[in-house]
């Protein structure tokens, strides 16, 4: 019994003037993968000034281009854990426009 595998597809993430080629199974998963990378870079930063700058530069809208379909997602970022570990937790919600 052979299980068929779904292959990854090529997508292009557009954020303003920047275009990033990525692979994924669907538009939303490609967007989430990219946003998680941005979140990790924010989490690994220690300097408070740099954290503020990176947080302000987080994308608020992402467009994912597939071979035939283009989807746009609105991202809402929120800070969690504002006390001792300031800047240690950032969450986001993603909604298709």
N, C-alpha and C positions, 0 to 999 in steps of 0.2 A: 504494500500500500504506500503510494508515494504522495507526499504532501506538497501541493503547489506553493511556491514562494512568490510573494509579491515583491517585485524589484523596486528599488528606490528610484524616484524620478528627480529630474533636475528642476530647480526653481531658482528664481532671482528675487532677492529681497531688496526692495527700494525703500530707502529712508532719506527723504529729501533728495539731495544730489548724489548720494552714495548708493551704489549697487553692489550687492554681495551674492555671489553664486553659492548655492547650498544644495544638498540632497535631502530627500525625505519621502515619506509615503503619501502625505497629503499637505495641503496648503497650511492648515492650522498647526500641524506638528512641526513643520519647518519653521514657522514663526516662533513657536514656543521654544524650540531648540536654540534659536538665535537669541531670544530674550533671556533665556537662562544663562547663556554665556555672558551677556551684558551684566546680569545680576551678580554672577560670580566675580567679575572684575570689580564690581562695587564692594562686594563683601570682603575681598582680599586687600582692599586699600585701608591703610591705617590713619593717614593724615586727615584730620577733619575738614580742612579746606579743600582737599582733593575729593573727598566724599561728596561735599556740597556741589562741586563743579560737575562730577560724574552724574549725580542725581538729577541735576538740572538738564543735562544733555541726554537723558534717557528718552528713547523715542515714544511719542504719544500716539503715533499712527504708523502702521507698517503695511506696505503693499507687497503681496507675494504674486509673482508672475510665473505661471506654469506654461506648458506648451500651448494650451488653448484657452485656459481660464485665468483670469486675474481676480484676486480677492484682496480686499482691504480690511484691516482689523484696527480697531481703536483700543489702545492700551491705557489702563489707569494704574498708576504706580502709587503705592501707599507704604508709609514707614510703620514698622512695628518694632517695639522694643526701644523706647526713647530714653531709657534711664542708663543703667550701668554700661551696657554694651551698645552704646549709641552707634548707629550705622551698621549694626550687625545683621539686621533682618529687613528685607524689602520684599514685598509681595506685589503681584500684579494680577489684574484681571484682563481678559482679552475677549472682545466682542466683535463679531463680524458686522461690518457696515453695509 
